[in-house]
Amino acid sequence: MADRGLWSYKEIAAYIRVQPDTVRSYRKHGLLPSPDVVEKGRPFWRPETVKEWVRRRPGYRGRPGE
């Protein structure tokens, strides 16, 4: 099982406030960074990878607490 500190589509979706299918679509279209870990065919990302990607996305205006 992947490290509990890693994020799946579900955790990324919750973080950026979209549906998991939207995150899957981002990956399919090359808009999401490459996964940090792939285990049994399932991709996972470190939270830092996702947070950096979010900061670099067009239209990023910051989030409370960051």
PDB file of N, CA, C and O in Angstrom:
ATOM      1  N   MET A   1       0.862  -1.202   0.000  1.00  0.00           N
ATOM      2  CA  MET A   1       0.000   0.000   0.000  1.00  0.00           C
ATOM      3  C   MET A   1       0.885   1.235   0.000  1.00  0.00           C
ATOM      4  O   MET A   1       1.955   1.248   0.610  1.00  0.00           O
ATOM      5  N   ALA A   2       0.438   2.249  -0.676  1.00  0.00           N
ATOM      6  CA  ALA A   2       1.207   3.497  -0.772  1.00  0.00           C
ATOM      7  C   ALA A   2       1.276   4.187   0.590  1.00  0.00           C
ATOM      8  O   ALA A   2       0.405   4.017   1.444  1.00  0.00           O
ATOM      9  N   ASP A   3       2.313   4.947   0.758  1.00  0.00           N
ATOM     10  CA  ASP A   3       2.522   5.729   1.975  1.00  0.00           C
ATOM     11  C   ASP A   3       1.299   6.613   2.217  1.00  0.00           C
ATOM     12  O   ASP A   3       0.798   7.255   1.294  1.00  0.00           O
ATOM     13  N   ARG A   4       0.832   6.643   3.435  1.00  0.00           N
ATOM     14  CA  ARG A   4      -0.355   7.459   3.753  1.00  0.00           C
ATOM     15  C   ARG A   4      -0.121   8.949   3.528  1.00  0.00           C
ATOM     16  O   ARG A   4      -1.079   9.718   3.445  1.00  0.00           O
ATOM     17  N   GLY A   5       1.131   9.362   3.429  1.00  0.00           N
ATOM     18  CA  GLY A   5       1.434  10.762   3.165  1.00  0.00           C
ATOM     19  C   GLY A   5       1.283  11.135   1.705  1.00  0.00           C
ATOM     20  O   GLY A   5       1.376  12.312   1.356  1.00  0.00           O
ATOM     21  N   LEU A   6       1.053  10.157   0.849  1.00  0.00           N
ATOM     22  CA  LEU A   6       0.888  10.422  -0.573  1.00  0.00           C
ATOM     23  C   LEU A   6      -0.579  10.670  -0.899  1.00  0.00           C
ATOM     24  O   LEU A   6      -1.475  10.160  -0.226  1.00  0.00           O
ATOM     25  N   TRP A   7      -0.804  11.455  -1.934  1.00  0.00           N
ATOM     26  CA  TRP A   7      -2.169  11.799  -2.339  1.00  0.00           C
ATOM     27  C   TRP A   7      -2.566  11.063  -3.604  1.00  0.00           C
ATOM     28  O   TRP A   7      -1.777  10.921  -4.538  1.00  0.00           O
ATOM     29  N   SER A   8      -3.799  10.603  -3.611  1.00  0.00           N
ATOM     30  CA  SER A   8      -4.402   9.995  -4.797  1.00  0.00           C
ATOM     31  C   SER A   8      -5.226  11.078  -5.501  1.00  0.00           C
ATOM     32  O   SER A   8      -5.228  12.240  -5.095  1.00  0.00           O
ATOM     33  N   TYR A   9      -5.918  10.672  -6.553  1.00  0.00           N
ATOM     34  CA  TYR A   9      -6.814  11.614  -7.230  1.00  0.00           C
ATOM     35  C   TYR A   9      -7.801  12.233  -6.244  1.00  0.00           C
ATOM     36  O   TYR A   9      -8.108  13.423  -6.325  1.00  0.00           O
ATOM     37  N   LYS A  10      -8.292  11.422  -5.318  1.00  0.00           N
ATOM     38  CA  LYS A  10      -9.308  11.889  -4.367  1.00  0.00           C
ATOM     39  C   LYS A  10      -8.785  13.031  -3.493  1.00  0.00           C
ATOM     40  O   LYS A  10      -9.471  14.034  -3.302  1.00  0.00           O
ATOM     41  N   GLU A  11      -7.570  12.875  -2.965  1.00  0.00           N
ATOM     42  CA  GLU A  11      -7.009  13.931  -2.103  1.00  0.00           C
ATOM     43  C   GLU A  11      -6.678  15.192  -2.892  1.00  0.00           C
ATOM     44  O   GLU A  11      -6.883  16.307  -2.414  1.00  0.00           O
ATOM     45  N   ILE A  12      -6.166  15.004  -4.101  1.00  0.00           N
ATOM     46  CA  ILE A  12      -5.882  16.177  -4.942  1.00  0.00           C
ATOM     47  C   ILE A  12      -7.179  16.913  -5.258  1.00  0.00           C
ATOM     48  O   ILE A  12      -7.241  18.140  -5.184  1.00  0.00           O
ATOM     49  N   ALA A  13      -8.205  16.160  -5.610  1.00  0.00           N
ATOM     50  CA  ALA A  13      -9.503  16.769  -5.926  1.00  0.00           C
ATOM     51  C   ALA A  13     -10.044  17.562  -4.746  1.00  0.00           C
ATOM     52  O   ALA A  13     -10.543  18.674  -4.916  1.00  0.00           O
ATOM     53  N   ALA A  14      -9.946  16.994  -3.558  1.00  0.00           N
ATOM     54  CA  ALA A  14     -10.428  17.706  -2.367  1.00  0.00           C
ATOM     55  C   ALA A  14      -9.620  18.988  -2.150  1.00  0.00           C
ATOM     56  O   ALA A  14     -10.182  20.022  -1.790  1.00  0.00           O
ATOM     57  N   TYR A  15      -8.330  18.925  -2.364  1.00  0.00           N
ATOM     58  CA  TYR A  15      -7.463  20.076  -2.150  1.00  0.00           C
ATOM     59  C   TYR A  15      -7.787  21.216  -3.109  1.00  0.00           C
ATOM     60  O   TYR A  15      -7.806  22.381  -2.711  1.00  0.00           O
ATOM     61  N   ILE A  16      -8.042  20.878  -4.380  1.00  0.00           N
ATOM     62  CA  ILE A  16      -8.315  21.946  -5.353  1.00  0.00           C
ATOM     63  C   ILE A  16      -9.816  22.153  -5.591  1.00  0.00           C
ATOM     64  O   ILE A  16     -10.223  22.953  -6.434  1.00  0.00           O
ATOM     65  N   ARG A  17     -10.617  21.419  -4.832  1.00  0.00           N
ATOM     66  CA  ARG A  17     -12.080  21.584  -4.838  1.00  0.00           C
ATOM     67  C   ARG A  17     -12.717  21.285  -6.194  1.00  0.00           C
ATOM     68  O   ARG A  17     -13.494  22.076  -6.729  1.00  0.00           O
ATOM     69  N   VAL A  18     -12.360  20.110  -6.731  1.00  0.00           N
ATOM     70  CA  VAL A  18     -12.984  19.607  -7.954  1.00  0.00           C
ATOM     71  C   VAL A  18     -13.312  18.136  -7.735  1.00  0.00           C
ATOM     72  O   VAL A  18     -13.002  17.578  -6.683  1.00  0.00           O
ATOM     73  N   GLN A  19     -13.926  17.522  -8.706  1.00  0.00           N
ATOM     74  CA  GLN A  19     -14.234  16.094  -8.640  1.00  0.00           C
ATOM     75  C   GLN A  19     -12.996  15.275  -9.028  1.00  0.00           C
ATOM     76  O   GLN A  19     -12.185  15.740  -9.829  1.00  0.00           O
ATOM     77  N   PRO A  20     -12.838  14.067  -8.476  1.00  0.00           N
ATOM     78  CA  PRO A  20     -11.699  13.224  -8.858  1.00  0.00           C
ATOM     79  C   PRO A  20     -11.593  12.986 -10.365  1.00  0.00           C
ATOM     80  O   PRO A  20     -10.485  12.898 -10.894  1.00  0.00           O
ATOM     81  N   ASP A  21     -12.718  12.881 -11.059  1.00  0.00           N
ATOM     82  CA  ASP A  21     -12.664  12.692 -12.514  1.00  0.00           C
ATOM     83  C   ASP A  21     -12.010  13.885 -13.218  1.00  0.00           C
ATOM     84  O   ASP A  21     -11.389  13.723 -14.269  1.00  0.00           O
ATOM     85  N   THR A  22     -12.147  15.067 -12.647  1.00  0.00           N
ATOM     86  CA  THR A  22     -11.499  16.247 -13.220  1.00  0.00           C
ATOM     87  C   THR A  22      -9.988  16.105 -13.110  1.00  0.00           C
ATOM     88  O   THR A  22      -9.262  16.428 -14.050  1.00  0.00           O
ATOM     89  N   VAL A  23      -9.513  15.624 -11.972  1.00  0.00           N
ATOM     90  CA  VAL A  23      -8.074  15.432 -11.779  1.00  0.00           C
ATOM     91  C   VAL A  23      -7.566  14.358 -12.745  1.00  0.00           C
ATOM     92  O   VAL A  23      -6.491  14.503 -13.327  1.00  0.00           O
ATOM     93  N   ARG A  24      -8.333  13.292 -12.911  1.00  0.00           N
ATOM     94  CA  ARG A  24      -7.953  12.251 -13.885  1.00  0.00           C
ATOM     95  C   ARG A  24      -7.836  12.847 -15.290  1.00  0.00           C
ATOM     96  O   ARG A  24      -6.920  12.513 -16.042  1.00  0.00           O
ATOM     97  N   SER A  25      -8.767  13.723 -15.628  1.00  0.00           N
ATOM     98  CA  SER A  25      -8.738  14.380 -16.930  1.00  0.00           C
ATOM     99  C   SER A  25      -7.500  15.266 -17.064  1.00  0.00           C
ATOM    100  O   SER A  25      -6.872  15.291 -18.122  1.00  0.00           O
ATOM    101  N   TYR A  26      -7.145  15.993 -16.005  1.00  0.00           N
ATOM    102  CA  TYR A  26      -5.932  16.815 -16.035  1.00  0.00           C
ATOM    103  C   TYR A  26      -4.724  15.943 -16.352  1.00  0.00           C
ATOM    104  O   TYR A  26      -3.874  16.321 -17.158  1.00  0.00           O
ATOM    105  N   ARG A  27      -4.650  14.772 -15.714  1.00  0.00           N
ATOM    106  CA  ARG A  27      -3.507  13.887 -15.969  1.00  0.00           C
ATOM    107  C   ARG A  27      -3.527  13.381 -17.410  1.00  0.00           C
ATOM    108  O   ARG A  27      -2.499  13.370 -18.086  1.00  0.00           O
ATOM    109  N   LYS A  28      -4.692  12.967 -17.866  1.00  0.00           N
ATOM    110  CA  LYS A  28      -4.835  12.450 -19.227  1.00  0.00           C
ATOM    111  C   LYS A  28      -4.365  13.469 -20.261  1.00  0.00           C
ATOM    112  O   LYS A  28      -3.779  13.103 -21.280  1.00  0.00           O
ATOM    113  N   HIS A  29      -4.622  14.740 -19.996  1.00  0.00           N
ATOM    114  CA  HIS A  29      -4.283  15.807 -20.932  1.00  0.00           C
ATOM    115  C   HIS A  29      -2.925  16.451 -20.637  1.00  0.00           C
ATOM    116  O   HIS A  29      -2.576  17.473 -21.227  1.00  0.00           O
ATOM    117  N   GLY A  30      -2.164  15.847 -19.720  1.00  0.00           N
ATOM    118  CA  GLY A  30      -0.817  16.334 -19.434  1.00  0.00           C
ATOM    119  C   GLY A  30      -0.757  17.597 -18.608  1.00  0.00           C
ATOM    120  O   GLY A  30       0.254  18.298 -18.627  1.00  0.00           O
ATOM    121  N   LEU A  31      -1.823  17.904 -17.879  1.00  0.00           N
ATOM    122  CA  LEU A  31      -1.869  19.130 -17.086  1.00  0.00           C
ATOM    123  C   LEU A  31      -1.445  18.916 -15.634  1.00  0.00           C
ATOM    124  O   LEU A  31      -1.244  19.882 -14.898  1.00  0.00           O
ATOM    125  N   LEU A  32      -1.310  17.676 -15.226  1.00  0.00           N
ATOM    126  CA  LEU A  32      -0.941  17.320 -13.852  1.00  0.00           C
ATOM    127  C   LEU A  32       0.498  16.831 -13.869  1.00  0.00           C
ATOM    128  O   LEU A  32       0.899  16.164 -14.822  1.00  0.00           O
ATOM    129  N   PRO A  33       1.289  17.141 -12.846  1.00  0.00           N
ATOM    130  CA  PRO A  33       2.655  16.616 -12.827  1.00  0.00           C
ATOM    131  C   PRO A  33       2.665  15.089 -12.831  1.00  0.00           C
ATOM    132  O   PRO A  33       1.688  14.450 -12.440  1.00  0.00           O
ATOM    133  N   SER A  34       3.762  14.525 -13.270  1.00  0.00           N
ATOM    134  CA  SER A  34       3.911  13.070 -13.229  1.00  0.00           C
ATOM    135  C   SER A  34       3.805  12.600 -11.787  1.00  0.00           C
ATOM    136  O   SER A  34       4.245  13.297 -10.873  1.00  0.00           O
ATOM    137  N   PRO A  35       3.226  11.427 -11.577  1.00  0.00           N
ATOM    138  CA  PRO A  35       3.112  10.912 -10.210  1.00  0.00           C
ATOM    139  C   PRO A  35       4.493  10.681  -9.594  1.00  0.00           C
ATOM    140  O   PRO A  35       5.447  10.341 -10.295  1.00  0.00           O
ATOM    141  N   ASP A  36       4.585  10.866  -8.296  1.00  0.00           N
ATOM    142  CA  ASP A  36       5.821  10.586  -7.576  1.00  0.00           C
ATOM    143  C   ASP A  36       6.000   9.087  -7.379  1.00  0.00           C
ATOM    144  O   ASP A  36       7.123   8.588  -7.312  1.00  0.00           O
ATOM    145  N   VAL A  37       4.878   8.374  -7.285  1.00  0.00           N
ATOM    146  CA  VAL A  37       4.896   6.928  -7.064  1.00  0.00           C
ATOM    147  C   VAL A  37       3.749   6.313  -7.861  1.00  0.00           C
ATOM    148  O   VAL A  37       2.651   6.867  -7.913  1.00  0.00           O
ATOM    149  N   VAL A  38       4.011   5.169  -8.478  1.00  0.00           N
ATOM    150  CA  VAL A  38       2.943   4.384  -9.100  1.00  0.00           C
ATOM    151  C   VAL A  38       3.020   3.007  -8.456  1.00  0.00           C
ATOM    152  O   VAL A  38       4.047   2.331  -8.521  1.00  0.00           O
ATOM    153  N   GLU A  39       1.929   2.609  -7.842  1.00  0.00           N
ATOM    154  CA  GLU A  39       1.880   1.329  -7.147  1.00  0.00           C
ATOM    155  C   GLU A  39       0.700   0.531  -7.658  1.00  0.00           C
ATOM    156  O   GLU A  39      -0.445   0.977  -7.569  1.00  0.00           O
ATOM    157  N   LYS A  40       0.975  -0.647  -8.193  1.00  0.00           N
ATOM    158  CA  LYS A  40      -0.064  -1.507  -8.761  1.00  0.00           C
ATOM    159  C   LYS A  40      -0.893  -0.752  -9.796  1.00  0.00           C
ATOM    160  O   LYS A  40      -2.107  -0.932  -9.893  1.00  0.00           O
ATOM    161  N   GLY A  41      -0.214   0.095 -10.564  1.00  0.00           N
ATOM    162  CA  GLY A  41      -0.883   0.850 -11.612  1.00  0.00           C
ATOM    163  C   GLY A  41      -1.598   2.103 -11.150  1.00  0.00           C
ATOM    164  O   GLY A  41      -2.167   2.829 -11.965  1.00  0.00           O
ATOM    165  N   ARG A  42      -1.576   2.366  -9.852  1.00  0.00           N
ATOM    166  CA  ARG A  42      -2.275   3.548  -9.311  1.00  0.00           C
ATOM    167  C   ARG A  42      -1.273   4.654  -9.015  1.00  0.00           C
ATOM    168  O   ARG A  42      -0.270   4.412  -8.343  1.00  0.00           O
ATOM    169  N   PRO A  43      -1.531   5.882  -9.514  1.00  0.00           N
ATOM    170  CA  PRO A  43      -0.605   6.994  -9.286  1.00  0.00           C
ATOM    171  C   PRO A  43      -0.838   7.670  -7.935  1.00  0.00           C
ATOM    172  O   PRO A  43      -1.962   7.754  -7.441  1.00  0.00           O
ATOM    173  N   PHE A  44       0.259   8.147  -7.360  1.00  0.00           N
ATOM    174  CA  PHE A  44       0.203   8.898  -6.104  1.00  0.00           C
ATOM    175  C   PHE A  44       1.207  10.046  -6.184  1.00  0.00           C
ATOM    176  O   PHE A  44       2.249   9.928  -6.830  1.00  0.00           O
ATOM    177  N   TRP A  45       0.883  11.151  -5.524  1.00  0.00           N
ATOM    178  CA  TRP A  45       1.735  12.336  -5.511  1.00  0.00           C
ATOM    179  C   TRP A  45       2.043  12.755  -4.084  1.00  0.00           C
ATOM    180  O   TRP A  45       1.232  12.562  -3.178  1.00  0.00           O
ATOM    181  N   ARG A  46       3.209  13.324  -3.895  1.00  0.00           N
ATOM    182  CA  ARG A  46       3.546  13.927  -2.600  1.00  0.00           C
ATOM    183  C   ARG A  46       2.760  15.231  -2.496  1.00  0.00           C
ATOM    184  O   ARG A  46       2.589  15.926  -3.498  1.00  0.00           O
ATOM    185  N   PRO A  47       2.282  15.573  -1.308  1.00  0.00           N
ATOM    186  CA  PRO A  47       1.542  16.835  -1.166  1.00  0.00           C
ATOM    187  C   PRO A  47       2.327  18.039  -1.669  1.00  0.00           C
ATOM    188  O   PRO A  47       1.749  18.959  -2.248  1.00  0.00           O
ATOM    189  N   GLU A  48       3.644  18.040  -1.451  1.00  0.00           N
ATOM    190  CA  GLU A  48       4.470  19.171  -1.899  1.00  0.00           C
ATOM    191  C   GLU A  48       4.438  19.308  -3.420  1.00  0.00           C
ATOM    192  O   GLU A  48       4.434  20.422  -3.944  1.00  0.00           O
ATOM    193  N   THR A  49       4.417  18.188  -4.123  1.00  0.00           N
ATOM    194  CA  THR A  49       4.349  18.207  -5.593  1.00  0.00           C
ATOM    195  C   THR A  49       3.055  18.876  -6.043  1.00  0.00           C
ATOM    196  O   THR A  49       3.055  19.722  -6.937  1.00  0.00           O
ATOM    197  N   VAL A  50       1.960  18.486  -5.411  1.00  0.00           N
ATOM    198  CA  VAL A  50       0.648  19.036  -5.783  1.00  0.00           C
ATOM    199  C   VAL A  50       0.566  20.513  -5.427  1.00  0.00           C
ATOM    200  O   VAL A  50       0.088  21.318  -6.226  1.00  0.00           O
ATOM    201  N   LYS A  51       1.028  20.874  -4.236  1.00  0.00           N
ATOM    202  CA  LYS A  51       0.956  22.279  -3.809  1.00  0.00           C
ATOM    203  C   LYS A  51       1.778  23.184  -4.720  1.00  0.00           C
ATOM    204  O   LYS A  51       1.353  24.295  -5.037  1.00  0.00           O
ATOM    205  N   GLU A  52       2.945  22.720  -5.142  1.00  0.00           N
ATOM    206  CA  GLU A  52       3.767  23.505  -6.069  1.00  0.00           C
ATOM    207  C   GLU A  52       3.066  23.636  -7.419  1.00  0.00           C
ATOM    208  O   GLU A  52       3.074  24.711  -8.019  1.00  0.00           O
ATOM    209  N   TRP A  53       2.464  22.556  -7.897  1.00  0.00           N
ATOM    210  CA  TRP A  53       1.714  22.592  -9.151  1.00  0.00           C
ATOM    211  C   TRP A  53       0.571  23.602  -9.059  1.00  0.00           C
ATOM    212  O   TRP A  53       0.342  24.371  -9.993  1.00  0.00           O
ATOM    213  N   VAL A  54      -0.144  23.600  -7.936  1.00  0.00           N
ATOM    214  CA  VAL A  54      -1.265  24.532  -7.748  1.00  0.00           C
ATOM    215  C   VAL A  54      -0.761  25.973  -7.781  1.00  0.00           C
ATOM    216  O   VAL A  54      -1.380  26.830  -8.410  1.00  0.00           O
ATOM    217  N   ARG A  55       0.361  26.245  -7.107  1.00  0.00           N
ATOM    218  CA  ARG A  55       0.913  27.612  -7.085  1.00  0.00           C
ATOM    219  C   ARG A  55       1.286  28.090  -8.493  1.00  0.00           C
ATOM    220  O   ARG A  55       1.233  29.287  -8.775  1.00  0.00           O
ATOM    221  N   ARG A  56       1.657  27.168  -9.364  1.00  0.00           N
ATOM    222  CA  ARG A  56       2.090  27.536 -10.721  1.00  0.00           C
ATOM    223  C   ARG A  56       0.944  27.576 -11.727  1.00  0.00           C
ATOM    224  O   ARG A  56       1.129  28.011 -12.864  1.00  0.00           O
ATOM    225  N   ARG A  57      -0.230  27.128 -11.315  1.00  0.00           N
ATOM    226  CA  ARG A  57      -1.360  27.101 -12.249  1.00  0.00           C
ATOM    227  C   ARG A  57      -1.804  28.513 -12.588  1.00  0.00           C
ATOM    228  O   ARG A  57      -1.783  29.399 -11.734  1.00  0.00           O
ATOM    229  N   PRO A  58      -2.211  28.724 -13.849  1.00  0.00           N
ATOM    230  CA  PRO A  58      -2.742  30.044 -14.226  1.00  0.00           C
ATOM    231  C   PRO A  58      -3.951  30.390 -13.361  1.00  0.00           C
ATOM    232  O   PRO A  58      -4.791  29.538 -13.072  1.00  0.00           O
ATOM    233  N   GLY A  59      -4.019  31.636 -12.960  1.00  0.00           N
ATOM    234  CA  GLY A  59      -5.158  32.088 -12.168  1.00  0.00           C
ATOM    235  C   GLY A  59      -5.031  31.851 -10.689  1.00  0.00           C
ATOM    236  O   GLY A  59      -5.948  32.180  -9.937  1.00  0.00           O
ATOM    237  N   TYR A  60      -3.905  31.282 -10.236  1.00  0.00           N
ATOM    238  CA  TYR A  60      -3.729  31.034  -8.795  1.00  0.00           C
ATOM    239  C   TYR A  60      -3.727  32.353  -8.056  1.00  0.00           C
ATOM    240  O   TYR A  60      -2.995  33.278  -8.409  1.00  0.00           O
ATOM    241  N   ARG A  61      -4.554  32.429  -7.027  1.00  0.00           N
ATOM    242  CA  ARG A  61      -4.666  33.669  -6.244  1.00  0.00           C
ATOM    243  C   ARG A  61      -4.368  33.422  -4.779  1.00  0.00           C
ATOM    244  O   ARG A  61      -4.583  34.299  -3.943  1.00  0.00           O
ATOM    245  N   GLY A  62      -3.883  32.252  -4.466  1.00  0.00           N
ATOM    246  CA  GLY A  62      -3.580  31.943  -3.066  1.00  0.00           C
ATOM    247  C   GLY A  62      -4.786  31.349  -2.377  1.00  0.00           C
ATOM    248  O   GLY A  62      -5.929  31.522  -2.798  1.00  0.00           O
ATOM    249  N   ARG A  63      -4.494  30.652  -1.316  1.00  0.00           N
ATOM    250  CA  ARG A  63      -5.549  30.033  -0.504  1.00  0.00           C
ATOM    251  C   ARG A  63      -5.347  30.491   0.923  1.00  0.00           C
ATOM    252  O   ARG A  63      -4.213  30.697   1.353  1.00  0.00           O
ATOM    253  N   PRO A  64      -6.419  30.651   1.656  1.00  0.00           N
ATOM    254  CA  PRO A  64      -6.261  31.007   3.062  1.00  0.00           C
ATOM    255  C   PRO A  64      -5.362  30.007   3.770  1.00  0.00           C
ATOM    256  O   PRO A  64      -5.502  28.797   3.589  1.00  0.00           O
ATOM    257  N   GLY A  65      -4.451  30.510   4.568  1.00  0.00           N
ATOM    258  CA  GLY A  65      -3.587  29.643   5.354  1.00  0.00           C
ATOM    259  C   GLY A  65      -2.323  29.203   4.634  1.00  0.00           C
ATOM    260  O   GLY A  65      -1.521  28.462   5.203  1.00  0.00           O
ATOM    261  N   GLU A  66      -2.131  29.633   3.420  1.00  0.00           N
ATOM    262  CA  GLU A  66      -0.899  29.250   2.693  1.00  0.00           C
ATOM    263  C   GLU A  66       0.025  30.426   2.578  1.00  0.00           C
ATOM    264  O   GLU A  66       1.107  30.306   2.004  1.00  0.00           O
TER     265      GLU A  66
END
